[in-house]
Amino acid sequence: MTPESGTPRFDTPDIDSDIDSDIDSDIDPPGIDTPQFDVAVVGYGPVGQLLSILLGRRGWKVFVAERWPSPFRLPRAVHFDAEIARLLQDVGLRSDVSPVVEPYDDLYEWRNARGEVLLAVDWRGRGDSGWHTANHFSQPELEDALDHLVSGLPAVTVRRGLEVTGIVQEAEGVRLTATASHSGESVEVTARYAVGCDGANSFVRRAAGIETTDLGFFFDWLIIDVVPHTPMTFTPRAFQLCDPARPTTVTPSGPGRRRWEFMVLPGEDPAELNTLGKAVELLGPWGIDDSNAKIERHTVYRFQARWAARWRSGRVLIAGDAAHEMPPFAGQGMCSGLRDAANLAWKLDAVLAEVAGDGLLDTYGTERAPHVRDLVEYSMMLGGVICVTDPDEAALRDRRMTSDRARRGETVPPPHPRLGPGALRHDDTRTGRPSVQGTVRFGDAEGLADDVLGRGWRLVVWEDDHRLWPAVHESPVPVRVLPLADMGDGVRVEDVGGVYAAWREALTTDGCPPAAVLVRPDDYVHSVLRDAGDVEAALRQVAAAYAGR
């Protein structure tokens, strides 16, 4: 469980005490050398950072306004999944060698007060993306790594200590007014589009008149981040203790760190619980005290569930917590925001390059909203399991879940929601889901497919049908071919670990394996294809989506 999408109740970033004093946060002068930008990003957390990288490395002029003068140096989100590891691979951050990431290879268990397993989510091994199913990390250090990548992009301008106070939409763009926190001076910037990545209390969302739907899920939890002096072992490494006396979470939170989370019980005062003394008291039964660990942070978060009614208003869009909040019990809050950034980046790129009409951006919300809603509802279901403080109700829950587990099996997989309607073939349930990534060999190069063959629109081909080539060459959208069969010219990619062969088998229906799969720039499956004619039809659909039809 991670508070990446919770609302801090008593712990607001203190820009005097919680900043890195080595970072220059001055806005001097407040004027901007290039007042006209392609995209203005409001908010510089992981979502705003990733969006800026994805756009900036394509050469688009990006302006980023972040209201806090310096990075917040304390932990928040601590988990991302295999799909996000693939997105980070794309920008050069590899979770298998990163010093800020701890890959997880264990079950994620939900236990009752007697220690009996009620639910075990299988987080072992690697996911379809080629990366570990689950990973734990330190958010300040991840943000540092992303910021380093942004700093190497000349097209991206970042201004910290700059609070956006006004947004006006005009015929050809958006005009932002902002105030420098140190000097109080005003800054004005114009951009073709603006994206609010400015959190749950998003100014951009409110200024755009976008309403939210609140699902009425409210629970307060005390979050305690701990840095042990020496490594500690817990079995399992991540679990939820569904004890009505005090629902509790124990989880890794990145290399060398642990997190405990304790539910605020009915009748307790959250402010009284949020003290160092109470944190020490609650950690005592877990063998944690000042002799073997440092308490890095303690704070009370209120977990909520809500989503935006719209994700776009004209030239203004929202992403991350600005568009959705979810209970953190599935660790999908930040993950969902980074998926937003990946989905929006390739569409903005196409629109800015004028190879797609503005209508392509309408598919951003129609695709992402159903995906997020599924995860919100899944997270609420998990919250309903653990946030039980009545002993009789807990006993009933235990019997029901024990029976369900005996009938269903020992473990369940993590959720895999599907995108909603948009720039994909939606009449096929195999589409709108992440594509796989395996190890391939092509010529002298061997490695993960994205590293060896690149990204963008990709056509994974299993059958040596020479008629596929004309369809690809005549496509109005550039498509990269991943030929897993000899296409008649001796060119072939070797499926080293058999990942693509297994994927083809999984996609087979009615005994008919697909000839090819069309994959989008954000790694989601656009269409599963039977033959060359199907490929031609799919590429026409892509062209229609780009045209806004």
FENWO-V154826 format. One record per helix or strand of 3 or more residues. SS is the DSSP state (H for helix, E for strand). FROM is the first residue (numbers start at 1). TO is the last residue. If there is no record, write none. Layout:
# FENWO-V154826
SS_FROM_TO + SS_FROM_TO
This chain:
# FENWO-V154826
H_3_5 + E_36_42 + H_46_56 + E_62_66 + E_79_81 + H_82_91 + E_101_104 + E_107_112 + E_117_122 + E_134_137 + H_139_151 + E_156_160 + E_162_169 + E_174_180 + E_186_196 + H_203_207 + E_212_214 + E_219_228 + E_238_242 + E_248_252 + E_258_263 + H_270_273 + H_276_284 + E_293_303 + E_306_308 + E_316_318 + H_320_322 + H_328_330 + H_333_352 + H_358_386 + H_391_408 + E_439_442 + E_445_448 + H_449_453 + E_458_461 + H_467_473 + E_480_483 + H_499_507 + E_516_519 + E_524_529 + H_532_546
